[in-house]
Amino acid sequence: MNYPESLSELIEAFKKLPSVGEKTAERHAFAVMKMDEEDSEFFSNAIKNVKIKIKTCEKCGNLSEEKLCLICSDENRDSSLICVVEDAKAVILLEKMGTYAGGYHVLGGVISPMDGKGPDDISIKPLLKRIKDEKVKEIIIAISPTIEGETTSLYISKLLEETDVVV
């Protein structure tokens, strides 16, 4: 379809999102066009702010706008318990359940030799440092049950075999 250049660019931008094909991108683009100026400005600023303000928590690797995320800043959390996850999306999903009151550690991926990702390419060393420095008693490994996830879980478990940490 021949659209004006700016509309074509917006459609192409929406197609960069996961699971968004041509028709969905067109629907989104037309929805943006129908927004009043205030809503479109809000939408635009929200995208910019996410790119500018969101960083990773210095302690656990979760998403944050401050040095520490809201979870690491919460003194009511059990700091002797850490749930190890692949990415920040997993933290969000687990928090939505509302049943876990410990801390998290975001690895930023899994060990995947096929993709050239080894233990040094994910956040395992900072995890080990946290376990030592924060006197962690228990680790819950909540990583996807893929071959790479299982490899990562096994690797972490082996590293902690000689410690008093329950895995």
C-alpha positions as CSV (number, residue, x, y, z in Angstrom):
1,M,0.0,0.0,0.0
2,N,1.2,3.5,-0.7
3,Y,1.1,5.5,2.5
4,P,2.6,8.9,3.1
5,E,6.2,8.5,4.2
6,S,5.7,9.3,7.9
7,L,2.8,6.8,8.2
8,S,4.9,4.2,6.4
9,E,7.7,4.8,8.9
10,L,5.3,4.4,11.8
11,I,4.0,1.1,10.4
12,E,7.6,-0.1,9.9
13,A,8.4,0.9,13.5
14,F,5.5,-1.1,14.9
15,K,6.6,-4.1,12.8
16,K,9.8,-4.1,14.8
17,L,7.8,-5.2,17.9
18,P,7.5,-8.9,18.6
19,S,4.4,-10.6,17.1
20,V,3.4,-7.5,15.1
21,G,2.9,-8.1,11.5
22,E,1.8,-5.8,8.7
23,K,-1.9,-5.6,9.5
24,T,-1.4,-5.2,13.3
25,A,1.2,-2.5,12.6
26,E,-1.2,-0.7,10.3
27,R,-4.0,-0.8,13.0
28,H,-1.6,0.5,15.6
29,A,-0.4,3.3,13.3
30,F,-3.9,4.4,12.5
31,A,-4.8,4.3,16.2
32,V,-1.9,6.7,16.9
33,M,-3.1,8.9,14.1
34,K,-6.5,9.1,15.8
35,M,-5.1,10.1,19.1
36,D,-5.4,13.7,20.2
37,E,-2.1,15.6,20.5
38,E,-1.9,15.2,24.3
39,D,-2.3,11.4,24.1
40,S,0.2,11.1,21.2
41,E,2.7,13.2,23.1
42,F,2.2,11.0,26.2
43,F,2.7,7.9,24.1
44,S,5.9,9.3,22.5
45,N,7.3,10.5,25.8
46,A,6.6,7.1,27.4
47,I,8.8,5.4,24.8
48,K,11.6,8.0,25.1
49,N,11.5,7.8,28.9
50,V,11.8,4.0,29.0
51,K,14.9,4.2,26.8
52,I,16.4,7.1,28.8
53,K,15.4,6.2,32.4
54,I,15.4,2.5,32.7
55,K,18.6,0.8,33.7
56,T,19.5,-2.3,35.7
57,C,19.6,-2.5,39.4
58,E,23.2,-2.5,40.6
59,K,22.5,-5.3,43.1
60,C,20.3,-7.8,41.3
61,G,20.1,-6.8,37.6
62,N,16.3,-6.1,37.7
63,L,14.9,-3.1,35.9
64,S,15.1,0.2,37.8
65,E,15.2,3.9,37.5
66,E,17.4,4.2,40.6
67,K,20.7,2.5,41.7
68,L,18.6,-0.1,43.4
69,C,15.3,-1.5,42.2
70,L,12.1,-1.4,44.3
71,I,12.6,-5.0,45.4
72,C,16.2,-4.5,46.6
73,S,15.2,-1.3,48.3
74,D,12.4,-3.0,50.2
75,E,13.6,-3.8,53.7
76,N,10.7,-6.2,54.3
77,R,12.1,-8.7,51.8
78,D,14.0,-11.8,53.0
79,S,17.6,-11.1,52.0
80,S,18.7,-14.6,52.9
81,L,16.7,-16.0,49.9
82,I,17.4,-15.3,46.3
83,C,15.4,-16.4,43.3
84,V,17.7,-16.7,40.2
85,V,16.0,-15.8,36.9
86,E,17.0,-15.4,33.3
87,D,15.6,-11.9,32.7
88,A,13.6,-9.1,34.2
89,K,10.4,-10.3,32.6
90,A,10.6,-13.3,34.9
91,V,10.8,-11.0,38.0
92,I,7.7,-9.2,36.8
93,L,5.8,-12.5,36.3
94,L,6.8,-13.9,39.7
95,E,6.0,-10.6,41.5
96,K,2.5,-10.7,39.9
97,M,1.8,-13.9,41.8
98,G,2.4,-12.1,45.0
99,T,3.6,-15.1,47.0
100,Y,7.4,-14.6,47.0
101,A,9.1,-12.3,49.5
102,G,12.8,-12.8,48.9
103,G,15.3,-11.1,46.6
104,Y,16.1,-11.8,42.9
105,H,19.1,-12.1,40.8
106,V,18.8,-11.6,37.0
107,L,21.3,-13.5,35.0
108,G,20.7,-11.7,31.8
109,G,20.5,-14.9,29.8
110,V,21.5,-18.6,30.0
111,I,24.6,-20.5,29.1
112,S,24.3,-21.4,25.4
113,P,27.5,-22.6,23.7
114,M,25.6,-22.7,20.4
115,D,25.0,-18.9,20.7
116,G,28.5,-18.3,22.0
117,K,27.3,-17.6,25.6
118,G,29.4,-19.0,28.4
119,P,29.3,-18.6,32.1
120,D,31.3,-15.4,31.9
121,D,28.7,-13.8,29.6
122,I,25.9,-13.9,32.1
123,S,25.7,-12.6,35.7
124,I,27.0,-15.6,37.6
125,K,30.1,-14.0,39.3
126,P,28.0,-11.2,40.8
127,L,25.5,-13.8,42.0
128,L,28.3,-15.7,43.8
129,K,29.6,-12.4,45.3
130,R,26.1,-11.6,46.6
131,I,25.7,-15.1,48.1
132,K,29.0,-14.5,50.0
133,D,28.5,-10.9,51.0
134,E,24.8,-11.0,51.9
135,K,25.0,-14.4,53.8
136,V,22.4,-16.0,51.5
137,K,21.0,-19.2,52.9
138,E,18.9,-20.4,50.0
139,I,18.8,-20.0,46.2
140,I,15.7,-20.8,44.1
141,I,16.7,-21.4,40.5
142,A,13.7,-20.3,38.3
143,I,15.1,-20.7,34.8
144,S,13.3,-22.0,31.7
145,P,13.4,-25.8,31.4
146,T,15.3,-25.7,28.1
147,I,18.6,-27.5,27.5
148,E,20.4,-24.1,28.0
149,G,18.3,-23.4,31.1
150,E,19.1,-26.8,32.6
151,T,22.8,-26.4,31.8
152,T,22.8,-23.0,33.5
153,S,20.9,-24.4,36.6
154,L,23.3,-27.4,36.8
155,Y,26.3,-25.1,36.5
156,I,25.1,-22.8,39.3
157,S,24.2,-25.8,41.5
158,K,27.7,-27.3,41.0
159,L,29.3,-24.0,42.0
160,L,27.3,-24.0,45.2
161,E,27.9,-27.7,46.1
162,E,30.7,-26.9,48.6
163,T,28.8,-24.1,50.3
164,D,26.1,-24.1,53.0
165,V,23.6,-22.6,50.5
166,V,20.5,-24.7,49.9
167,V,19.7,-24.9,46.2
